Amino acid sequence: MIEAQALTKRYGTVTAVDDMSFTVAPGRVTGFLGPNGAGKSTTMRMTVGLDAPTKGSVAVNGARYVDHGAPLREIGVLLDAKAVHPGRTARNHLTAMAATHGIGRSRVDEVIDLAGLATVADKRVGGFSLGMGQRLGIAAALLGDPQTLILDEPVNGLDPEGVLWVRRLTRSLADEGRTVFLSSHLMSEMALTADHVIVVGRGRVLADAPVADLIAAAHGERVRVMSPHAERLEGLLRERRATVVATGRDSLEVTGLSAAQVGDAAAGASIALHELTALGGSLEDAYLQLTADDVEFRSAPTDKNDNGAMASRHEGGSR
């Protein structure tokens, strides 16, 4: 379990984390979401003792990270997969880590196999691809068979098979009763992986709720409609004060009217429809609504169909 109480971090006049309180419970996968600059990485660094809070506290399994006698056996951490000496082999890196905690070589072999590294275990890490580096970072996090996992962007650089492996791995660890806390900018992946999410913006907690509840609270029913007369239908729906985005030559996405209302309007104007689908809310919808005022990096729409609705783009800056 991870418990943060009034956690605050200031760098001079800049407040990176502002009075955050939350609990990451065992037995479920908890996602940690927020725009760049929201304070996610700073919060994770304070959780594992790499940064000291300005005030407040954060405990893992009932104690501060620095107070655990054998932290690898309590908390597995992936914050920067590239923080490995490039001249070491994967096996040597894991063996050196294991030696600091009295972990046997058999466990090193286990996590190498688990992470799919057997064929490259004796190669130098400096020659690893981004995805293989991620696998090594996850193997290191699992080395002590910890009760709590903290993974920052664990699927970064992984191919589809690797993404599926991480999804199944985190799910199985949570099902064993462990605490799994992970961040990602991939909303679709988080929606498939997480049971619960904590959304932050500008250092504050904006939401702390089950994924299903967050999606249910996202407002704005959307309707996908296809018609050979899409342009005429678009004008008709705009007259009814709907927001309409052309998503293709013959396809529209409509908000502000229900599927029944769109169908009735089309029928009244003798406009043929080839598809009429009510689209439920998504985690991405909920996330964008929650963080609309807390995006640090914002760029202009890329084309006429954006209408400013999706103006925020996640850059590769600080988190």
SERO-4910 file (N, C-alpha, C, O; in steps of 0.05 Angstrom, whole numbers):
BEGIN
 pado doro    nc1    nc2    nc3   cac1   cac2   cac3    cc1    cc2    cc3    oc1    oc2    oc3
  Met    A     17    -24      0      0      0      0     18     25      0     39     26     13
  Ile    A      9     45    -14     22     71    -15      3     92     -3    -20     94    -12
  Glu    A     13    107     16     -4    127     29     11    154     29     31    157     42
  Ala    A     -1    174     15     10    201     15     -7    219     31    -32    219     29
  Gln    A      5    235     48    -10    254     65      1    282     62     24    288     69
  Ala    A    -15    300     50     -8    328     47     19    331     33     35    349     40
  Leu    A     25    314     15     52    313      2     56    338    -15     40    345    -32
  Thr    A     78    352    -10     84    377    -23    114    378    -30    131    370    -14
  Lys    A    120    388    -54    147    392    -62    150    419    -77    136    424    -97
  Arg    A    168    436    -67    173    462    -79    202    463    -88    220    453    -74
  Tyr    A    207    474   -112    234    480   -122    235    510   -124    227    521   -145
  Gly    A    246    523   -104    246    552   -104    218    563   -103    203    557    -84
  Thr    A    210    579   -123    183    590   -123    163    572   -138    139    578   -139
  Val    A    173    549   -149    156    531   -164    146    509   -146    162    495   -133
  Thr    A    119    505   -145    107    483   -130    101    461   -150     82    463   -166
  Ala    A    117    439   -148    113    417   -167     91    398   -157     76    387   -173
  Val    A     89    394   -131     68    377   -119     56    394    -96     70    404    -79
  Asp    A     29    396    -97     15    415    -80     -5    401    -62    -28    397    -69
  Asp    A      4    393    -38    -14    383    -17    -30    358    -27    -54    357    -24
  Met    A    -16    339    -39    -29    315    -49    -33    294    -26    -15    289    -10
  Ser    A    -57    284    -25    -64    261     -7    -78    240    -23    -98    246    -37
  Phe    A    -69    215    -21    -82    193    -36    -72    167    -24    -52    166    -10
  Thr    A    -87    146    -30    -79    119    -22    -80    101    -46   -100    100    -61
  Val    A    -59     85    -51    -58     65    -72    -61     38    -58    -43     29    -44
  Ala    A    -84     26    -61    -91      2    -46    -81    -23    -60    -78    -24    -84
  Pro    A    -76    -44    -44    -68    -70    -55    -91    -84    -69   -114    -77    -64
  Gly    A    -84   -103    -87   -105   -119   -100   -117   -106   -124   -138   -116   -134
  Arg    A   -106    -84   -133   -117    -71   -157    -94    -56   -171    -74    -49   -159
  Val    A    -98    -51   -197    -79    -35   -212    -89     -6   -211   -111      0   -220
  Thr    A    -72     12   -201    -79     40   -199    -63     56   -219    -38     55   -219
  Gly    A    -77     70   -237    -64     87   -257    -59    115   -246    -75    125   -230
  Phe    A    -37    127   -255    -30    154   -246    -28    171   -271    -10    167   -287
  Leu    A    -47    189   -274    -50    204   -299    -47    234   -295    -54    244   -273
  Gly    A    -38    247   -315    -36    276   -314    -20    287   -337     -3    272   -348
  Pro    A    -24    312   -344     -8    324   -366     22    326   -358     29    323   -335
  Asn    A     38    332   -378     66    338   -372     67    362   -352     53    382   -355
  Gly    A     85    360   -333     87    381   -313     67    379   -290     65    397   -274
  Ala    A     52    357   -290     31    355   -269     41    346   -242     28    349   -222
  Gly    A     66    336   -241     78    328   -216     79    298   -212     85    288   -190
  Lys    A     73    282   -233     73    253   -230    101    242   -223    104    227   -204
  Ser    A    120    249   -239    147    238   -234    158    247   -208    172    232   -194
  Thr    A    154    272   -201    163    282   -175    150    267   -152    164    261   -132
  Thr    A    125    261   -154    111    245   -134    123    217   -131    127    208   -109
  Met    A    128    205   -154    140    178   -153    168    179   -141    176    161   -127
  Arg    A    184    199   -148    211    202   -137    210    206   -107    227    195    -93
  Met    A    191    221    -97    189    224    -68    180    198    -55    189    192    -32
  Thr    A    164    183    -69    154    158    -58    177    138    -53    177    123    -33
  Val    A    197    139    -70    220    120    -67    245    134    -57    267    124    -61
  Gly    A    242    157    -44    264    170    -30    285    184    -47    306    191    -36
  Leu    A    279    188    -73    298    202    -90    296    233    -87    315    247    -92
  Asp    A    273    242    -78    269    270    -71    256    271    -44    240    254    -37
  Ala    A    263    292    -28    252    295     -2    228    315     -4    231    335    -17
  Pro    A    206    308      9    183    327      8    190    353     22    205    353     42
  Thr    A    179    375     13    180    400     27    164    399     52    172    409     73
  Lys    A    141    386     50    125    379     74    107    355     67    105    348     44
  Gly    A     94    344     87     78    320     83     95    295     83    119    296     89
  Ser    A     83    273     77     97    247     78     85    228     59     62    231     50
  Val    A    100    207     52     90    185     36    103    159     46    127    158     50
  Ala    A     86    140     51     95    114     62     88     91     43     67     92     30
  Val    A    105     72     42    101     48     26    101     24     45    120     19     59
  Asn    A     79      9     45     76    -14     63     82     -6     92     94    -21    107
  Gly    A     72     18    100     72     26    127     97     41    136     99     49    159
  Ala    A    117     45    118    141     59    126    152     75    103    146     70     80
  Arg    A    168     95    109    182    110     88    201     91     73    212     72     85
  Tyr    A    205     96     48    223     79     32    250     76     45    261     54     47
  Val    A    261     98     55    289     98     67    290     82     93    311     75    102
  Asp    A    267     77    105    267     62    130    264     32    126    265     17    146
  His    A    260     23    102    259     -6     97    287    -17     96    305     -6     82
  Gly    A    292    -38    111    319    -50    112    327    -63     85    351    -62     78
  Ala    A    308    -74     71    314    -87     45    293    -77     25    274    -92     19
  Pro    A    295    -53     15    274    -41     -1    267    -56    -26    244    -56    -35
  Leu    A    286    -70    -38    280    -85    -63    259   -107    -57    244   -115    -75
  Arg    A    259   -117    -33    240   -138    -26    212   -127    -19    193   -142    -17
  Glu    A    211   -101    -16    185    -87     -9    173    -73    -33    149    -75    -38
  Ile    A    191    -59    -48    181    -41    -69    198    -45    -95    222    -42    -94
  Gly    A    185    -52   -116    198    -54   -142    192    -29   -158    170    -20   -159
  Val    A    213    -17   -169    211     10   -181    222     11   -209    245      1   -214
  Leu    A    207     22   -228    218     29   -254    212     59   -259    189     66   -264
  Leu    A    232     75   -257    229    104   -263    244    112   -288    234    129   -303
  Asp    A    267    101   -293    283    108   -316    298     83   -325    318     75   -313
  Ala    A    288     70   -346    300     45   -355    328     48   -365    343     29   -367
  Lys    A    335     73   -372    362     78   -384    383     82   -362    407     85   -368
  Ala    A    375     81   -336    394     85   -315    409     60   -308    408     50   -286
  Val    A    423     50   -328    439     25   -326    466     30   -340    467     43   -361
  His    A    487     21   -328    514     24   -340    514      9   -367    509    -15   -368
  Pro    A    519     23   -389    517     11   -416    537    -11   -421    534    -28   -439
  Gly    A    559    -12   -405    579    -33   -409    573    -59   -395    586    -79   -401
  Arg    A    552    -59   -378    545    -84   -364    526   -100   -382    511    -90   -398
  Thr    A    527   -126   -378    506   -143   -390    481   -142   -372    483   -134   -349
  Ala    A    459   -150   -384    434   -151   -368    437   -169   -344    428   -162   -322
  Arg    A    450   -192   -348    453   -211   -326    470   -199   -304    464   -202   -280
  Asn    A    492   -186   -312    510   -174   -291    496   -152   -276    500   -149   -252
  His    A    480   -136   -290    465   -114   -277    447   -126   -256    446   -116   -233
  Leu    A    431   -146   -263    412   -157   -244    426   -172   -222    417   -172   -199
  Thr    A    449   -185   -228    464   -200   -207    475   -181   -187    475   -187   -163
  Ala    A    485   -158   -196    496   -138   -177    474   -127   -159    478   -123   -135
  Met    A    451   -121   -171    428   -112   -154    421   -133   -134    416   -127   -111
  Ala    A    419   -158   -142    411   -180   -125    430   -183   -101    422   -189    -79
  Ala    A    456   -179   -107    477   -183    -86    473   -163    -63    480   -169    -40
  Thr    A    463   -139    -69    459   -119    -48    437   -127    -28    436   -115     -6
  His    A    420   -145    -36    398   -153    -19    397   -183    -12    378   -193     -1
  Gly    A    419   -196    -17    420   -225    -11    401   -241    -27    392   -262    -18
  Ile    A    396   -233    -52    378   -248    -69    394   -267    -86    415   -259    -98
  Gly    A    386   -292    -88    401   -313   -101    401   -310   -131    384   -297   -143
  Arg    A    421   -324   -144    423   -323   -173    399   -336   -187    392   -330   -210
  Ser    A    386   -355   -173    363   -368   -185    341   -348   -190    326   -351   -210
  Arg    A    338   -328   -173    318   -308   -177    325   -290   -201    307   -281   -216
  Val    A    351   -285   -205    360   -270   -228    351   -285   -254    341   -272   -272
  Asp    A    356   -311   -254    348   -327   -278    317   -326   -282    308   -325   -304
  Glu    A    302   -326   -260    273   -326   -262    263   -300   -275    246   -301   -293
  Val    A    273   -277   -266    263   -252   -277    273   -248   -306    260   -235   -321
  Ile    A    297   -258   -312    306   -257   -340    287   -272   -358    280   -262   -379
  Asp    A    279   -296   -350    260   -311   -366    233   -298   -366    220   -296   -388
  Leu    A    224   -287   -344    198   -275   -342    196   -250   -361    175   -245   -373
  Ala    A    218   -236   -363    218   -211   -379    225   -216   -408    226   -198   -424
  Gly    A    229   -242   -415    235   -248   -443    263   -239   -452    267   -232   -475
  Leu    A    282   -240   -433    309   -230   -438    330   -253   -441    354   -247   -444
  Ala    A    321   -278   -442    340   -300   -441    360   -299   -464    383   -305   -460
  Thr    A    351   -291   -488    369   -292   -511    389   -268   -512    408   -269   -527
  Val    A    384   -248   -495    402   -224   -495    414   -219   -468    427   -198   -464
  Ala    A    410   -237   -449    418   -232   -421    448   -228   -419    457   -214   -400
  Asp    A    464   -239   -437    493   -236   -435    504   -216   -455    528   -216   -460
  Lys    A    487   -199   -465    495   -177   -483    497   -151   -467    482   -148   -448
  Arg    A    514   -133   -476    516   -107   -463    491    -90   -466    479    -89   -488
  Val    A    483    -77   -445    458    -62   -445    460    -38   -464    439    -29   -474
  Gly    A    484    -28   -469    487     -5   -487    477    -11   -515    471      8   -529
  Gly    A    475    -36   -522    465    -43   -549    436    -50   -549    425    -59   -570
  Phe    A    422    -47   -527    394    -54   -525    376    -34   -539    382    -10   -540
  Ser    A    354    -43   -551    334    -25   -561    318    -13   -538    322    -22   -515
  Leu    A    302      7   -543    286     19   -522    268     -2   -509    265     -2   -484
  Gly    A    256    -19   -525    238    -39   -514    252    -59   -496    242    -67   -475
  Met    A    276    -68   -504    291    -87   -488    300    -74   -462    302    -87   -441
  Gly    A    307    -48   -464    314    -34   -440    291    -32   -420    295    -35   -396
  Gln    A    266    -29   -431    243    -29   -413    239    -56   -400    233    -57   -376
  Arg    A    243    -77   -415    240   -104   -404    260   -108   -381    254   -120   -361
  Leu    A    285    -98   -385    305   -101   -364    297    -85   -340    300    -94   -317
  Gly    A    286    -61   -344    277    -45   -321    255    -58   -305    255    -57   -281
  Ile    A    237    -71   -319    215    -85   -306    226   -110   -291    217   -116   -269
  Ala    A    245   -124   -304    257   -147   -290    271   -138   -265    269   -152   -244
  Ala    A    284   -115   -265    297   -105   -241    277    -99   -219    281   -103   -196
  Ala    A    254    -87   -228    233    -81   -208    221   -106   -195    212   -105   -172
  Leu    A    221   -128   -210    210   -153   -199    230   -170   -184    223   -190   -172
  Leu    A    255   -161   -184    277   -178   -173    273   -187   -144    277   -210   -138
  Gly    A    263   -169   -127    260   -176    -99    233   -188    -93    226   -191    -70
  Asp    A    217   -195   -114    190   -206   -110    174   -188    -91    163   -198    -71
  Pro    A    173   -162    -97    162   -143    -78    131   -143    -77    117   -153    -94
  Gln    A    121   -132    -55     92   -130    -51     81   -106    -66     57   -106    -72
  Thr    A     98    -86    -71     89    -62    -84    106    -56   -109    130    -58   -108
  Leu    A     92    -50   -131    106    -43   -156     99    -14   -164     75     -6   -164
  Ile    A    120      2   -171    116     29   -180    129     31   -207    154     29   -209
  Leu    A    113     34   -228    123     33   -256    116     59   -270     92     65   -274
  Asp    A    136     74   -279    132     98   -294    134     93   -324    156     86   -333
  Glu    A    112     96   -339    111     91   -367    123     63   -375    141     62   -390
  Pro    A    112     42   -363    124     15   -367    123      5   -396    139    -12   -404
  Val    A    103     14   -412    101      4   -440    116     21   -460    113     16   -484
  Asn    A    130     41   -451    145     59   -469    165     43   -486    183     30   -475
  Gly    A    162     44   -512    180     30   -530    175      1   -535    189    -12   -551
  Leu    A    155    -10   -522    149    -39   -526    132    -44   -551    116    -27   -558
  Asp    A    137    -67   -564    120    -74   -586     93    -85   -576     90    -89   -552
  Pro    A     74    -91   -594     48   -100   -584     49   -124   -566     34   -126   -546
  Glu    A     67   -143   -571     69   -167   -554     79   -158   -526     70   -169   -506
  Gly    A     98   -139   -525    108   -130   -500     87   -114   -484     85   -117   -460
  Val    A     71    -99   -498     49    -84   -485     30   -104   -472     21   -100   -449
  Leu    A     23   -124   -487      4   -145   -476     17   -159   -453      3   -165   -433
  Trp    A     43   -164   -454     57   -177   -431     55   -160   -406     49   -170   -385
  Val    A     60   -134   -409     58   -116   -385     30   -116   -374     26   -116   -350
  Arg    A     10   -115   -392    -18   -114   -383    -24   -139   -367    -37   -137   -346
  Arg    A    -17   -162   -377    -23   -187   -363     -7   -189   -338    -17   -199   -317
  Leu    A     18   -180   -338     35   -181   -314     24   -164   -292     21   -174   -269
  Thr    A     17   -139   -298      7   -122   -276    -20   -132   -266    -26   -130   -242
  Arg    A    -36   -143   -284    -62   -154   -275    -58   -178   -257    -71   -181   -236
  Ser    A    -39   -196   -264    -35   -220   -247    -23   -212   -220    -30   -225   -200
  Leu    A     -5   -192   -219      6   -183   -194    -16   -171   -176    -16   -176   -152
  Ala    A    -33   -156   -187    -55   -144   -171    -74   -167   -161    -83   -166   -139
  Asp    A    -79   -186   -178    -96   -209   -170    -84   -225   -147    -98   -238   -133
  Glu    A    -57   -224   -144    -44   -237   -122    -45   -220    -96    -36   -229    -75
  Gly    A    -58   -197    -98    -60   -180    -74    -38   -159    -71    -36   -146    -51
  Arg    A    -22   -155    -92     -1   -135    -91    -11   -108    -99    -33   -105   -111
  Thr    A      4    -88    -92     -2    -60    -99     13    -53   -125     37    -56   -127
  Val    A     -2    -45   -145     10    -38   -171      2     -9   -177    -22     -2   -180
  Phe    A     22      8   -180     19     37   -185     34     43   -211     59     41   -211
  Leu    A     20     52   -232     34     57   -257     24     82   -270      0     88   -268
  Ser    A     42     95   -285     34    118   -300     36    112   -330     51     95   -338
  Ser    A     21    127   -345     22    124   -374      8    148   -387    -10    159   -376
  His    A     17    155   -411      3    175   -427    -16    161   -447    -31    175   -461
  Leu    A    -16    134   -448    -33    120   -466    -60    114   -454    -63     94   -439
  Met    A    -80    131   -459   -106    127   -447   -119    101   -453   -131     88   -436
  Ser    A   -116     92   -479   -129     67   -487   -117     43   -471   -132     25   -463
  Glu    A    -91     44   -467    -78     22   -451    -86     24   -422    -91      3   -409
  Met    A    -87     48   -411    -94     51   -383   -123     41   -378   -129     30   -358
  Ala    A   -141     47   -398   -168     38   -395   -171      8   -394   -189     -3   -382
  Leu    A   -152     -6   -408   -152    -35   -408   -139    -47   -384   -144    -70   -376
  Thr    A   -120    -32   -371   -103    -43   -350   -112    -36   -322   -113    -53   -304
  Ala    A   -120    -11   -318   -124      0   -291   -153     -6   -281   -172     -6   -296
  Asp    A   -155    -11   -255   -181    -13   -241   -189     14   -230   -212     21   -228
  His    A   -169     30   -222   -173     55   -208   -153     75   -219   -131     67   -227
  Val    A   -160    100   -219   -141    121   -229   -140    145   -210   -160    152   -198
  Ile    A   -116    156   -208   -112    182   -195   -103    201   -216    -82    197   -229
  Val    A   -119    222   -221   -113    242   -241   -102    267   -227   -115    277   -209
  Val    A    -79    277   -236    -68    301   -224    -63    323   -246    -60    317   -269
  Gly    A    -63    347   -236    -58    370   -254    -46    393   -238    -56    400   -217
  Arg    A    -23    403   -248     -9    425   -234     -4    419   -204     -7    436   -187
  Gly    A      3    394   -199     11    385   -173    -12    379   -154     -7    373   -130
  Arg    A    -37    379   -163    -60    374   -146    -75    349   -156    -75    343   -180
  Val    A    -88    336   -137   -105    313   -144   -131    324   -155   -146    338   -142
  Leu    A   -138    316   -180   -163    325   -193   -185    304   -191   -208    310   -190
  Ala    A   -177    279   -190   -196    257   -187   -182    232   -175   -158    228   -181
  Asp    A   -197    217   -160   -186    193   -147   -210    174   -146   -226    174   -127
  Ala    A   -213    156   -167   -238    141   -170   -233    116   -187   -214    115   -202
  Pro    A   -252     97   -184   -251     74   -203   -254     83   -232   -267    103   -237
  Val    A   -241     69   -250   -242     77   -278   -270     78   -288   -278     97   -302
  Ala    A   -287     59   -281   -315     58   -290   -330     83   -281   -346     94   -296
  Asp    A   -325     91   -256   -339    115   -246   -330    140   -260   -347    158   -266
  Leu    A   -305    142   -266   -295    165   -280   -306    167   -308   -314    189   -317
  Ile    A   -307    145   -322   -318    145   -349   -348    152   -349   -358    167   -365
  Ala    A   -362    141   -329   -391    146   -327   -397    176   -322   -417    186   -330
  Ala    A   -378    189   -308   -382    217   -302   -375    236   -324   -381    260   -324
  Ala    A   -362    225   -345   -354    242   -368   -379    250   -383   -394    233   -392
  His    A   -383    276   -386   -407    286   -400   -403    286   -430   -381    285   -440
  Gly    A   -426    289   -444   -425    292   -473   -428    266   -488   -408    253   -495
  Glu    A   -453    258   -494   -458    235   -510   -448    240   -539   -453    262   -549
  Arg    A   -435    221   -550   -425    224   -578   -440    204   -596   -447    182   -587
  Val    A   -444    212   -620   -457    195   -640   -441    194   -665   -433    215   -676
  Arg    A   -435    170   -675   -422    167   -701   -442    161   -722   -459    143   -718
  Val    A   -441    176   -744   -461    173   -765   -447    174   -792   -429    189   -797
  Met    A   -456    156   -810   -446    155   -837   -469    158   -857   -490    146   -854
  Ser    A   -464    175   -877   -485    181   -897   -472    190   -923   -452    204   -922
  Pro    A   -483    182   -945   -473    192   -971   -479    222   -975   -470    235   -993
  His    A   -495    233   -957   -502    261   -957   -492    275   -932   -507    291   -920
  Ala    A   -468    268   -924   -457    277   -898   -456    308   -896   -462    319   -875
  Glu    A   -449    321   -918   -447    350   -917   -473    363   -912   -475    382   -896
  Arg    A   -495    353   -925   -521    365   -920   -531    358   -891   -543    375   -878
  Leu    A   -525    334   -882   -532    326   -855   -518    343   -834   -529    351   -814
  Glu    A   -492    349   -840   -477    366   -821   -490    393   -817   -492    403   -795
  Gly    A   -498    405   -839   -511    431   -837   -537    430   -822   -544    447   -806
  Leu    A   -552    408   -827   -578    404   -813   -574    401   -783   -589    413   -767
  Leu    A   -553    386   -775   -548    382   -746   -538    407   -733   -544    412   -709
  Arg    A   -521    422   -747   -511    447   -736   -534    467   -730   -533    482   -711
  Glu    A   -555    466   -747   -578    483   -743   -592    476   -716   -606    492   -704
  Arg    A   -589    451   -708   -600    442   -683   -580    445   -659   -584    432   -638
  Arg    A   -560    461   -664   -540    468   -644   -523    444   -635   -512    444   -612
  Ala    A   -520    425   -652   -501    403   -646   -473    411   -654   -469    427   -672
  Thr    A   -453    398   -641   -425    401   -649   -419    378   -668   -423    354   -660
  Val    A   -410    384   -692   -406    363   -712   -377    365   -722   -367    386   -730
  Val    A   -363    342   -723   -336    340   -733   -336    319   -756   -345    296   -752
  Ala    A   -327    327   -779   -325    308   -801   -300    290   -797   -278    300   -795
  Thr    A   -305    264   -794   -283    246   -789   -275    230   -814   -257    214   -813
  Gly    A   -288    235   -836   -283    222   -861   -300    234   -882   -316    252   -877
  Arg    A   -297    224   -907   -313    236   -929   -343    233   -924   -358    252   -931
  Asp    A   -352    211   -914   -380    206   -909   -387    202   -880   -409    194   -874
  Ser    A   -369    208   -862   -374    203   -833   -372    228   -816   -356    246   -821
  Leu    A   -388    229   -795   -389    251   -777   -389    240   -749   -398    218   -743
  Glu    A   -379    257   -730   -382    251   -702   -397    275   -689   -389    298   -693
  Val    A   -418    268   -675   -437    289   -666   -439    288   -636   -441    267   -624
  Thr    A   -438    312   -623   -443    314   -595   -465    335   -592   -467    354   -607
  Gly    A   -481    332   -571   -502    351   -566   -530    341   -573   -550    353   -566
  Leu    A   -531    319   -588   -556    306   -595   -553    276   -591   -531    265   -594
  Ser    A   -575    263   -584   -574    234   -580   -576    220   -608   -582    233   -628
  Ala    A   -570    194   -608   -572    179   -633   -601    181   -644   -605    183   -668
  Ala    A   -621    179   -627   -649    181   -636   -655    208   -648   -668    210   -669
  Gln    A   -644    229   -637   -649    256   -647   -635    259   -674   -647    272   -692
  Val    A   -611    249   -677   -597    250   -703   -613    234   -724   -616    244   -747
  Gly    A   -622    210   -717   -638    194   -735   -664    207   -744   -671    207   -767
  Asp    A   -677    219   -725   -702    233   -731   -698    257   -750   -713    262   -768
  Ala    A   -676    272   -744   -670    295   -761   -664    286   -790   -673    298   -809
  Ala    A   -649    264   -792   -642    254   -819   -667    244   -833   -671    249   -857
  Ala    A   -684    230   -819   -709    219   -831   -727    242   -840   -739    240   -862
  Gly    A   -729    263   -824   -746    285   -831   -737    300   -856   -752    313   -870
  Ala    A   -711    298   -862   -700    311   -886   -695    291   -908   -683    299   -929
  Ser    A   -704    267   -905   -701    245   -925   -671    241   -932   -664    237   -955
  Ile    A   -655    241   -911   -626    236   -915   -620    207   -907   -626    199   -884
  Ala    A   -609    191   -925   -603    163   -919   -579    161   -900   -560    176   -903
  Leu    A   -581    143   -881   -559    137   -863   -549    109   -867   -565     90   -870
  His    A   -523    106   -868   -510     80   -870   -500     69   -843   -495     46   -840
  Glu    A   -498     87   -824   -490     79   -797   -500    101   -777   -499    125   -783
  Leu    A   -510     92   -754   -518    110   -733   -511     95   -707   -525     77   -699
  Thr    A   -490    104   -693   -480     90   -669   -476    109   -646   -462    129   -649
  Ala    A   -488    103   -624   -484    119   -599   -457    109   -587   -454     85   -582
  Leu    A   -439    128   -582   -413    122   -571   -412    128   -541   -419    151   -534
  Gly    A   -405    109   -525   -403    114   -496   -379    131   -490   -361    135   -507
  Gly    A   -378    142   -466   -355    157   -458   -330    140   -456   -332    115   -455
  Ser    A   -307    152   -455   -282    138   -453   -265    150   -431   -270    172   -421
  Leu    A   -244    136   -423   -225    146   -403   -212    171   -414   -207    190   -400
  Glu    A   -206    172   -440   -194    195   -453   -213    219   -450   -203    241   -444
  Asp    A   -239    215   -455   -258    237   -452   -257    249   -424   -255    273   -420
  Ala    A   -259    230   -405   -259    239   -377   -233    253   -370   -234    274   -356
  Tyr    A   -211    243   -379   -184    255   -373   -182    283   -385   -174    301   -371
  Leu    A   -190    286   -410   -188    312   -423   -207    333   -409   -199    356   -407
  Gln    A   -230    324   -400   -248    342   -386   -236    351   -360   -238    374   -352
  Leu    A   -224    332   -345   -212    338   -319   -188    356   -321   -184    374   -304
  Thr    A   -172    353   -342   -146    367   -343   -147    390   -363   -126    402   -368
  Ala    A   -170    398   -372   -172    419   -393   -158    445   -384   -147    459   -401
  Asp    A   -160    451   -358   -148    476   -349   -120    473   -337   -109    492   -325
  Asp    A   -109    449   -339    -84    443   -325    -62    433   -344    -42    422   -335
  Val    A    -65    438   -370    -46    429   -390    -24    450   -391    -30    474   -397
  Glu    A      1    442   -387     23    461   -387     33    467   -415     40    490   -422
  Phe    A     32    446   -433     41    450   -460     17    447   -479      4    426   -479
  Arg    A     11    468   -493    -13    468   -510     -6    479   -538      8    500   -540
  Ser    A    -15    465   -559     -9    474   -586    -35    478   -601    -56    469   -592
  Ala    A    -33    491   -624    -57    497   -639    -68    473   -653    -53    453   -656
  Pro    A    -94    473   -660   -105    450   -675    -89    445   -701    -78    464   -712
  Thr    A    -88    420   -709    -72    413   -733    -88    414   -758    -76    415   -780
  Asp    A   -115    414   -757   -131    416   -782   -158    427   -775   -165    431   -752
  Lys    A   -174    432   -796   -199    446   -792   -219    430   -777   -238    441   -766
  Asn    A   -215    403   -775   -234    386   -761   -230    386   -731   -246    375   -716
  Asp    A   -206    397   -722   -201    396   -693   -219    413   -678   -228    406   -656
  Asn    A   -226    437   -688   -243    456   -675   -234    463   -647   -250    472   -630
  Gly    A   -208    459   -642   -197    466   -615   -204    446   -594   -194    449   -571
  Ala    A   -220    426   -599   -229    408   -578   -207    391   -567   -207    383   -544
  Met    A   -187    385   -585   -166    367   -576   -139    382   -579   -120    371   -588
  Ala    A   -139    408   -570   -116    424   -575    -91    416   -559    -69    422   -567
  Ser    A    -95    402   -537    -72    395   -521    -58    371   -533    -71    352   -542
  Arg    A    -32    373   -534    -16    351   -544      6    346   -524     20    364   -515
  His    A     10    321   -517     30    315   -496     58    315   -508     64    299   -526
  Glu    A     74    333   -499    102    335   -508    119    316   -491    109    303   -473
  Gly    A    144    315   -497    162    297   -483    177    310   -461    199    302   -454
  Gly    A    165    331   -448    179    346   -428    176    334   -400    170    310   -398
  Ser    A    179    350   -380    178    340   -352    150    332   -345    131    342   -356
  Arg    A    149    315   -325    123    306   -315    121    312   -286    100    306   -274
***
